[in-house]
Amino acid sequence: MSPRVLVIDVGGTHLKMLTTGQQTPRKVASGRKMTARLMCSWVRKAASDWPYDVAAIGYPGPVVHGRPMHEPYNLGKGWVGFDYAKGLGCPVKVINDAAMQAVGSYKGGRMLFLGLGTGLGSAMIVSGVVEPMELAHLRYKKGKTYEDYLGLRGLKRMGKEKWCRYVVRIVEELRSALEVDYVVLGGGNAKKVKPLPPKTRLGANGNAFFGGYRLWLPEKSAGDSVFINSGKM
């Protein structure tokens, strides 16, 4: 029997959670004052009427062997080295937030996931192997990074029409360079991209939660949905 999973999606603007058997996520504003300890305190109070056995956390930054490696850009401090199992009172798996959304979006083959939100999240899954990426802070053009073009800063700086053109251009460049079968665009700004580039689809709002549930499934084959997590998550 699969455990009941509490999934926590940590974002720079909001912190959202949902557990097995529930339909409506609960959320709270995050931002610069949201520390790991405060997150756990809010989650335990907000989920006090939800039964759960384990938890999955989507973290906005690099995660290695289940541990955040750097403090998040848009949140408070104290996330690195924090004991999340103790803080939530149950076993916890921590994964990069884009990787968690990618796991929930995956339908086999070679997939690239790009999260178009406050920043830029990215991950690949190849034949069931999850590989988080850090494209956001790589240089792209004119001294600016991929996040400067595809994140919220780029949308505000360039306006929707020009921003969309860059999304299409970069998606096609990455799809060709990485030789992926398809691209999934997630995040709050993905729905602004019209028309979508070839071999690209939008991720559903609930995919992050579905990805968190999948992390706790038994490691067995279910068609193409086989997840062998790489060391860097």
Disulfide bonds with the S-S distance in Angstrom:
none
